């Protein structure tokens, strides 16, 4: 769904319980809270059966795939240690998924998470201590200042790559415009009135319209522009719309109506 269609879906569910009308800005807030909550639930598995986590379930991989990003933060290097400082992490960083360390021979090695109570114990275990052969064993720990990677390479690593779950881009409805607004060629506007007439064609709520040369204004109706679409996977849009409707009801104290929607969705 685009942002126009998502707002319409939220209003549809709100209308089902005959509640008050909400401003687009209020619906934006409800949608963004729903988006953040659903992503967190999918990642942590708080609403799933034991063992069904992001790393184990293909369905969740599909649902969160667009939020999986990579980055190569600046490294602070000392002997057999690499620090990835929190200050150097991407601004969208949310949850760490994996780390890979590239050695001086350009070979990439997976890093293993190490619990704090195993830091010294592992070094005394010939099978678990950090090493380079027969295959490299590299560990990392999260600290208050960042991520500490320990390795046994004789030369300094050249690159650290993190795979992480990013914070979703926040949705924004944008601004509504009528036939008085002149757009630019290639602008994409979204119809938000029942009908929008543009360049001789009729569009309906949620339809995306691309502005073309010689037709810089719509003929009639209302559209939105300056909107922001989230980068979250479309498979979750319906769930976000439903959760946003519940969130909106709760903000005005309509607990009974929110409960009615929850029961309907179940």
SERO-4910 file (N, C-alpha, C, O; in steps of 0.05 Angstrom, whole numbers):
BEGIN
 pado doro    nc1    nc2    nc3   cac1   cac2   cac3    cc1    cc2    cc3    oc1    oc2    oc3
  Unk    A     17    -24      0      0      0      0     17     25      0     39     25     12
  Unk    A      8     46    -13     21     72    -10      8     85     15    -11     75     27
  Unk    A     18    109     22      9    122     46    -21    130     44    -35    130     64
  Unk    A    -30    137     20    -58    144     17    -76    119     22    -97    121     35
  Unk    A    -68     97     11    -84     72     15    -83     63     44   -103     53     54
  Unk    A    -60     66     57    -58     58     85    -76     76    103    -89     65    121
  Unk    A    -76    102     98    -94    119    113   -123    111    109   -139    111    127
  Unk    A   -130    105     84   -157     97     78   -164     71     92   -187     68    101
  Unk    A   -145     52     94   -150     27    108   -155     32    137   -173     20    149
  Unk    A   -139     50    149   -143     56    178   -171     68    182   -185     61    201
  Unk    A   -179     87    165   -205     99    167   -227     79    164   -248     80    177
  Unk    A   -223     59    146   -243     38    142   -248     23    168   -271     19    175
  Unk    A   -227     16    182   -230      1    207   -242     18    229   -257      9    245
  Unk    A   -234     44    229   -246     62    248   -276     66    243   -292     68    262
  Unk    A   -283     68    218   -312     71    212   -328     47    220   -352     50    225
  Unk    A   -316     24    221   -330      0    228   -342      1    256   -362    -10    262
  Unk    A   -328     16    274   -338     19    301   -349     47    306   -353     55    329
  Unk    A   -355     61    284   -368     87    286   -356    106    306   -369    115    324
  Unk    A   -330    111    302   -316    129    321   -312    157    309   -321    162    286
  Unk    A   -298    174    324   -293    201    314   -273    201    291   -259    181    287
  Unk    A   -273    222    276   -254    225    254   -227    235    265   -226    250    284
  Unk    A   -206    226    252   -179    234    261   -165    250    240   -169    246    216
  Unk    A   -149    269    248   -132    284    230   -111    266    218   -102    248    231
  Unk    A   -102    272    193    -81    256    181    -56    254    198    -43    233    199
  Unk    A    -49    276    212    -25    275    229    -28    256    252     -9    243    260
  Unk    A    -52    253    263    -58    234    284    -56    205    274    -46    188    287
  Unk    A    -66    201    250    -65    175    238    -36    167    232    -28    144    235
  Unk    A    -20    187    223      9    182    219     22    172    244     37    152    243
  Unk    A     16    185    266     28    176    292     19    148    299     36    131    307
  Unk    A     -6    142    295    -16    115    301     -3     94    283      4     72    292
  Unk    A      1    101    258     13     83    239     43     78    246     52     55    245
  Unk    A     57     99    253     85     96    259     90     80    285    109     64    287
  Unk    A     73     84    305     74     68    329     69     39    323     83     21    333
  Unk    A     48     34    307     42      6    299     65     -7    284     71    -30    289
  Unk    A     77      8    266    100     -2    251    123    -10    269    134    -32    266
  Unk    A    130      7    288    152      1    306    145    -23    324    162    -40    328
  Unk    A    121    -24    334    113    -46    351    113    -73    337    123    -93    347
  Unk    A    103    -73    312    102    -98    297    130   -108    290    135   -132    291
  Unk    A    147    -90    282    175    -98    276    188   -110    300    202   -131    299
  Unk    A    185    -97    323    197   -106    348    186   -134    355    201   -152    364
  Unk    A    160   -138    352    148   -164    358    158   -185    339    164   -208    348
  Unk    A    161   -179    314    170   -198    294    199   -206    301    206   -230    299
  Unk    A    215   -186    308    244   -192    313    247   -208    339    262   -228    339
  Unk    A    234   -199    360    238   -212    386    223   -238    390    230   -254    407
  Unk    A    202   -241    374    186   -265    377    167   -265    401    158   -286    410
  Unk    A    161   -241    411    145   -239    435    116   -248    431    102   -255    450
  Unk    A    107   -249    406     80   -259    400     80   -286    386     60   -294    375
  Unk    A    103   -299    386    106   -324    371    110   -348    390    114   -345    414
  Unk    A    109   -371    378    115   -395    393    145   -396    399    161   -385    384
  Unk    A    153   -409    421    181   -412    428    197   -423    404    189   -443    392
  Unk    A    219   -410    398    236   -420    376    231   -406    350    247   -408    331
  Unk    A    208   -393    347    202   -379    322    213   -351    323    198   -332    330
  Unk    A    238   -347    315    250   -321    316    257   -313    287    253   -328    268
  Unk    A    267   -288    284    273   -278    258    294   -296    244    291   -300    219
  Unk    A    313   -306    258    334   -321    246    325   -349    237    338   -362    221
  Unk    A    303   -359    248    295   -387    243    271   -390    225    266   -411    214
  Unk    A    255   -369    221    230   -372    207    232   -357    180    236   -333    180
  Unk    A    228   -371    158    230   -359    132    208   -337    128    213   -317    116
  Unk    A    185   -341    139    164   -322    137    172   -295    149    167   -274    137
  Unk    A    185   -296    171    194   -271    184    217   -259    168    219   -234    166
  Unk    A    234   -275    156    255   -265    139    243   -249    116    252   -228    108
  Unk    A    222   -260    104    208   -247     82    196   -221     91    197   -200     77
  Unk    A    184   -221    115    169   -197    124    188   -175    132    181   -151    131
  Unk    A    212   -181    141    231   -161    151    254   -156    133    272   -141    139
  Unk    A    254   -169    110    278   -168     92    287   -140     84    311   -135     82
  Unk    A    268   -123     79    275    -96     69    288    -79     91    300    -58     86
  Unk    A    286    -88    116    298    -73    138    326    -83    145    339    -72    161
  Unk    A    334   -105    132    361   -116    137    381   -100    120    380   -100     95
  Unk    A    400    -87    133    419    -69    120    448    -78    128    451    -93    147
  Unk    A    467    -69    113    495    -74    119    509    -47    122    501    -27    110
  Unk    A    531    -47    137    548    -23    140    576    -32    147    580    -54    157
  Unk    A    595    -14    142    623    -20    149    633      3    167    646     21    157
  Unk    A    627      2    192    634     24    210    665     27    212    680      8    208
  Unk    A    674     51    219    702     56    224    712     39    247    698     37    268
  Unk    A    735     27    244    746      9    264    767     24    281    783     39    271
  Unk    A    766     18    307    788     27    325    804      2    332    794    -16    345
  Unk    A    829      1    322    844    -24    323    866    -23    344    882     -4    345
  Unk    A    868    -44    360    891    -50    377    898    -79    373    886    -93    356
  Unk    A    919    -88    387    928   -116    383    906   -136    388    895   -138    410
  Unk    A    900   -152    367    879   -173    368    852   -164    376    835   -180    385
  Unk    A    847   -138    374    821   -127    382    812   -105    362    828    -89    353
  Unk    A    786   -106    356    774    -85    339    750    -74    354    733    -90    364
  Unk    A    748    -48    357    724    -36    369    708    -21    348    718     -6    332
  Unk    A    682    -27    348    663    -12    331    647      5    350    628     -4    363
  Unk    A    655     31    351    643     49    370    614     56    364    607     58    340
  Unk    A    598     58    384    569     65    380    566     90    364    548     92    347
  Unk    A    584    110    368    583    135    353    586    131    323    578    149    308
  Unk    A    599    109    315    604    104    287    583     86    274    585     80    250
  Unk    A    563     78    289    543     60    278    523     77    261    520    101    265
  Unk    A    510     64    242    490     78    225    468     90    242    460     78    262
  Unk    A    457    113    234    436    126    249    411    108    250    395    111    269
  Unk    A    407     91    230    384     74    229    387     47    244    369     31    244
  Unk    A    410     43    256    416     18    270    396     12    292    390     30    309
  Unk    A    385    -12    291    365    -20    312    374    -45    326    378    -45    351
  Unk    A    378    -67    312    385    -93    324    408   -105    307    407   -106    283
  Unk    A    428   -115    321    450   -129    307    442   -157    299    430   -172    315
  Unk    A    448   -165    274    442   -192    265    467   -209    262    467   -232    270
  Unk    A    488   -197    252    513   -212    248    536   -193    242    532   -170    235
  Unk    A    561   -203    246    585   -188    241    604   -206    225    606   -230    230
  Unk    A    618   -194    205    639   -208    191    664   -191    192    663   -167    188
  Unk    A    687   -204    196    713   -190    197    730   -199    174    733   -223    169
  Unk    A    741   -180    159    758   -186    136    787   -183    144    795   -162    153
  Unk    A    803   -204    139    831   -203    147    848   -190    126    838   -180    105
  Unk    A    874   -189    131    893   -175    112    896   -189     86    906   -177     67
  Unk    A    886   -214     84    887   -228     58    860   -226     44    855   -241     24
  Unk    A    843   -208     53    816   -203     41    797   -227     44    778   -230     28
  Unk    A    802   -243     64    784   -266     70    764   -257     92    773   -246    113
  Unk    A    739   -261     87    718   -253    107    712   -276    126    709   -299    118
  Unk    A    711   -270    152    706   -290    172    681   -282    189    679   -259    197
  Unk    A    663   -301    193    641   -296    211    650   -292    239    669   -306    248
  Unk    A    637   -275    254    643   -270    282    622   -284    300    598   -283    293
  Unk    A    630   -295    321    612   -310    339    606   -292    364    624   -281    376
  Unk    A    580   -290    372    574   -276    396    584   -292    420    583   -316    421
  Unk    A    595   -277    440    606   -290    463    594   -279    488    594   -254    493
  Unk    A    583   -296    505    571   -286    530    593   -277    549    616   -287    548
  Unk    A    586   -259    567    607   -247    584    619   -268    603    643   -265    610
  Unk    A    604   -287    611    615   -307    630    633   -327    616    645   -345    629
  Unk    A    636   -325    589    653   -344    574    678   -331    564    695   -344    551
  Unk    A    682   -305    569    704   -291    557    731   -304    565    748   -310    548
  Unk    A    735   -307    591    760   -319    600    760   -350    598    781   -362    594
  Unk    A    737   -362    601    735   -391    600    742   -401    572    757   -421    569
  Unk    A    732   -387    551    737   -396    524    767   -396    517    776   -413    502
  Unk    A    782   -377    528    811   -376    522    826   -400    533    848   -406    523
  Unk    A    815   -413    552    829   -437    563    820   -462    550    830   -484    555
  Unk    A    800   -460    532    789   -484    518    801   -484    490    795   -466    474
  Unk    A    817   -505    483    830   -506    456    810   -507    433    817   -501    411
  Unk    A    785   -515    439    765   -517    418    749   -492    414    737   -487    393
  Unk    A    749   -475    435    733   -451    434    749   -425    433    737   -404    426
  Unk    A    774   -425    440    789   -400    441    792   -389    412    790   -403    392
  Unk    A    797   -363    411    801   -350    385    826   -361    372    846   -366    385
  Unk    A    824   -365    346    846   -378    332    844   -372    302    826   -358    293
  Unk    A    864   -381    287    864   -377    258    862   -403    242    855   -403    219
  Unk    A    868   -426    255    867   -452    242    855   -473    260    856   -470    285
  Unk    A    842   -494    249    839   -499    220    820   -480    206    820   -478    182
  Unk    A    804   -466    221    789   -444    211    788   -422    232    792   -428    256
  Unk    A    784   -397    224    785   -375    242    762   -375    262    739   -381    254
  Unk    A    768   -370    287    748   -367    307    750   -338    318    769   -331    331
  Unk    A    730   -322    312    730   -294    319    705   -289    336    683   -298    330
  Unk    A    708   -274    358    686   -268    376    680   -239    378    696   -222    371
  Unk    A    655   -233    387    649   -205    393    631   -204    418    616   -223    425
  Unk    A    633   -181    432    616   -175    455    606   -146    452    619   -129    442
  Unk    A    581   -142    462    570   -115    462    578   -101    488    575   -112    510
  Unk    A    589    -77    486    597    -61    509    581    -35    509    567    -29    489
  Unk    A    583    -20    530    568      6    532    578     25    511    564     43    502
  Unk    A    603     22    502    615     41    482    613     31    454    619     46    435
  Unk    A    605      6    450    603     -5    423    607    -35    423    600    -49    443
  Unk    A    617    -46    401    621    -75    398    650    -81    397    665    -69    381
  Unk    A    659    -99    414    687   -107    416    690   -134    402    677   -154    409
  Unk    A    708   -135    382    714   -159    367    742   -168    374    761   -152    374
  Unk    A    745   -194    381    772   -205    388    779   -226    368    762   -242    360
  Unk    A    804   -227    359    813   -245    339    842   -254    344    855   -243    363
  Unk    A    852   -273    328    880   -283    332    897   -277    308    919   -289    305
  Unk    A    889   -260    290    904   -254    266    930   -239    273    930   -222    291
  Unk    A    952   -245    259    977   -232    265    978   -204    252    993   -187    261
  Unk    A    962   -199    231    960   -173    219    933   -161    224    913   -176    229
  Unk    A    931   -135    224    906   -122    230    885   -127    209    891   -127    185
  Unk    A    860   -132    217    838   -135    197    835   -109    181    843    -87    190
  Unk    A    823   -112    158    819    -89    140    791    -78    139    786    -56    131
  Unk    A    772    -95    148    744    -86    146    726   -102    166    731   -126    170
  Unk    A    707    -89    177    686   -102    193    659    -95    181    653    -71    177
  Unk    A    644   -115    175    617   -111    163    596   -120    183    597   -143    193
  Unk    A    577   -102    188    555   -110    205    530   -113    189    525    -98    170
  Unk    A    514   -133    196    487   -137    185    468   -131    207    469   -142    229
  Unk    A    449   -113    202    432   -103    223    404    -99    214    399    -95    190
  Unk    A    385    -99    233    358    -92    227    355    -62    232    361    -52    254
  Unk    A    346    -48    212    345    -19    213    318     -9    224    298    -24    223
  Unk    A    317     14    235    292     27    243    276     34    218    288     46    200
  Unk    A    251     27    216    236     34    192    234     64    188    232     79    207
  Unk    A    234     72    162    230    100    156    201    107    164    183     92    159
  Unk    A    198    130    177    172    138    187    154    146    164    162    161    146
  Unk    A    129    137    166    109    145    146    101    175    150    102    185    172
  Unk    A     94    188    128     83    215    130     62    219    108     68    214     85
  Unk    A     39    229    116     17    233     97     23    255     77     12    255     54
  Unk    A     40    274     84     45    296     66     24    318     68     12    322     89
  Unk    A     20    332     46      1    354     44    -19    350     22    -14    338      2
  Unk    A    -44    359     27    -65    357      8    -66    381    -11    -61    404     -3
  Unk    A    -71    375    -37    -71    396    -57    -96    392    -75   -105    369    -79
  Unk    A   -105    414    -86   -127    413   -106   -117    423   -133    -93    424   -138
  Unk    A   -135    431   -150   -128    440   -177   -112    466   -177   -102    474   -199
  Unk    A   -109    480   -155    -94    505   -154    -64    500   -152    -48    519   -156
  Unk    A    -56    476   -147    -28    470   -144    -15    461   -170    -26    444   -184
  Unk    A      8    473   -177     22    466   -201     46    448   -193     63    456   -177
  Unk    A     46    424   -204     67    405   -198     89    406   -218     88    422   -237
  Unk    A    109    389   -215    132    387   -233    130    360   -248    121    340   -237
  Unk    A    140    360   -273    140    336   -289    154    313   -274    176    318   -263
  Unk    A    142    290   -273    152    265   -260    144    264   -230    150    244   -217
  Unk    A    132    285   -219    122    283   -192    101    261   -191     86    257   -211
  Unk    A     99    247   -169     79    226   -166     61    235   -143     69    237   -120
  Unk    A     36    240   -149     16    248   -128     -3    224   -124     -5    206   -140
  Unk    A    -17    225   -101    -35    203    -94    -63    214    -90    -67    234    -75
  Unk    A    -83    202   -103   -111    211   -100   -121    204    -72   -118    182    -62
  Unk    A   -134    224    -59   -145    219    -32   -175    226    -31   -188    222    -11
  Unk    A   -186    237    -53   -215    242    -54   -227    218    -70   -213    203    -82
  Unk    A   -253    216    -69   -267    194    -82   -259    191   -111   -254    170   -121
  Unk    A   -257    214   -125   -248    215   -153   -229    238   -157   -233    259   -145
  Unk    A   -210    234   -174   -192    255   -183   -190    254   -213   -185    232   -224
  Unk    A   -194    276   -226   -192    277   -255   -166    291   -262   -160    313   -253
  Unk    A   -150    277   -279   -124    288   -288   -119    279   -316   -120    255   -323
  Unk    A   -113    298   -333   -105    293   -361   -126    275   -375   -120    257   -390
  Unk    A   -152    280   -369   -174    266   -382   -181    239   -370   -199    226   -379
  Unk    A   -166    231   -350   -171    205   -338   -181    208   -309   -176    228   -296
  Unk    A   -197    189   -300   -208    190   -273   -194    170   -255   -191    147   -262
  Unk    A   -186    180   -232   -172    163   -212   -188    162   -186   -205    178   -182
  Unk    A   -182    141   -170   -196    138   -145   -177    137   -121   -153    138   -125
  Unk    A   -189    136    -97   -173    138    -73   -150    118    -73   -154     94    -78
  Unk    A   -126    128    -68   -102    111    -67    -87    107    -93    -65     97    -93
  Unk    A    -99    116   -115    -85    114   -141    -62    133   -142    -64    157   -134
  Unk    A    -39    124   -152    -16    141   -156    -17    153   -184    -23    138   -204
  Unk    A    -12    178   -187    -14    193   -212     13    206   -218     23    221   -201
  Unk    A     25    200   -241     50    212   -249     45    237   -266     31    235   -287
  Unk    A     55    259   -258     52    284   -273     68    284   -298     92    277   -298
  Unk    A     56    292   -320     69    291   -347     70    320   -358     56    338   -349
  Unk    A     87    323   -378     91    349   -392     64    359   -403     49    344   -415
  Unk    A     59    385   -399     35    397   -409     11    395   -391    -10    406   -397
  Unk    A     13    380   -370     -9    376   -351      2    376   -322      5    356   -310
  Unk    A      7    400   -313     20    404   -287      0    407   -264      9    408   -241
  Unk    A    -25    408   -270    -46    410   -249    -67    388   -253    -71    379   -275
  Unk    A    -80    381   -231   -102    363   -234   -127    379   -242   -128    403   -237
  Unk    A   -146    366   -254   -170    380   -262   -190    384   -239   -202    405   -235
  Unk    A   -193    363   -223   -211    364   -200   -203    343   -180   -188    324   -186
  Unk    A   -213    346   -155   -208    327   -134   -185    337   -116   -176    360   -117
  Unk    A   -176    318    -99   -155    324    -80   -134    303    -81   -140    279    -82
  Unk    A   -109    311    -80    -86    292    -80    -67    300    -58    -69    322    -47
  Unk    A    -49    282    -51    -28    288    -32     -1    287    -46      4    272    -64
  Unk    A     17    304    -36     45    304    -45     62    311    -21     52    316      1
  Unk    A     89    309    -24    107    313     -1    105    291     19    113    294     42
  Unk    A     93    268     12     89    246     30    115    230     32    133    233     16
  Unk    A    117    213     53    140    196     56    130    167     60    113    162     78
  Unk    A    140    149     44    133    121     47    154    106     64    178    111     61
  Unk    A    145     89     81    163     73     97    176     52     79    166     44     58
  Unk    A    199     41     88    213     20     74    206     -8     84    219    -27     77
  Unk    A    185     -9    101    178    -35    112    164    -52     90    150    -41     73
  Unk    A    167    -78     92    156    -96     71    125    -94     70    112    -91     90
  Unk    A    115    -96     45     87    -93     41     70   -115     54     46   -110     59
  Unk    A     82   -138     59     67   -159     72     56   -151     99     37   -163    109
  Unk    A     68   -131    111     60   -122    138     41    -98    138     32    -90    159
  Unk    A     35    -87    115     19    -63    113     -9    -67    125    -19    -49    139
  Unk    A    -21    -89    119    -48    -94    129    -48    -96    159    -66    -84    173
  Unk    A    -29   -110    170    -27   -112    199    -22    -85    212    -32    -79    233
  Unk    A     -6    -68    198      0    -41    209    -26    -25    209    -31    -10    228
  Unk    A    -42    -27    187    -67    -12    186    -86    -19    208    -99     -2    220
  Unk    A    -88    -45    214   -105    -55    235    -96    -45    263   -111    -36    279
  Unk    A    -70    -48    267    -59    -40    293    -61     -9    297    -66      0    319
  Unk    A    -57      6    275    -59     35    276    -88     44    284    -91     63    299
  Unk    A   -108     30    274   -136     36    281   -140     32    310   -153     48    324
  Unk    A   -129     10    321   -132      5    350   -117     26    366   -128     36    386
  Unk    A    -93     34    357    -78     54    371    -93     81    372    -94     94    392
  Unk    A   -105     88    349   -120    113    348   -143    113    368   -148    133    381
  Unk    A   -157     91    369   -180     89    388   -170     92    417   -184    105    433
  Unk    A   -148     80    423   -138     81    451   -130    109    459   -132    116    482
  Unk    A   -120    125    440   -112    152    446   -135    170    455   -130    190    469
  Unk    A   -159    163    447   -182    180    455   -200    166    476   -222    173    481
  Unk    A   -189    145    487   -203    131    509   -225    112    500   -242    105    516
  Unk    A   -225    105    474   -246     87    464   -237     58    468   -234     43    448
  Unk    A   -233     50    493   -223     24    498   -242      2    489   -234    -19    479
  Unk    A   -268      6    493   -288    -15    486   -287    -19    456   -289    -42    446
  Unk    A   -286      3    440   -285      0    411   -259    -12    402   -259    -28    382
  Unk    A   -237     -6    415   -211    -18    409   -213    -48    414   -203    -64    397
  Unk    A   -225    -56    436   -228    -84    443   -245    -98    422   -241   -121    415
  Unk    A   -266    -84    412   -283    -95    392   -268   -102    366   -272   -123    354
  Unk    A   -250    -83    359   -234    -88    335   -215   -111    339   -211   -128    321
  Unk    A   -202   -112    363   -184   -134    369   -198   -161    366   -187   -180    354
  Unk    A   -222   -163    377   -237   -188    375   -245   -194    346   -244   -217    338
  Unk    A   -251   -173    331   -258   -178    303   -234   -188    287   -237   -206    270
  Unk    A   -210   -177    292   -186   -186    278   -178   -214    286   -167   -229    269
  Unk    A   -183   -221    310   -176   -248    319   -195   -269    307   -193   -293    312
***
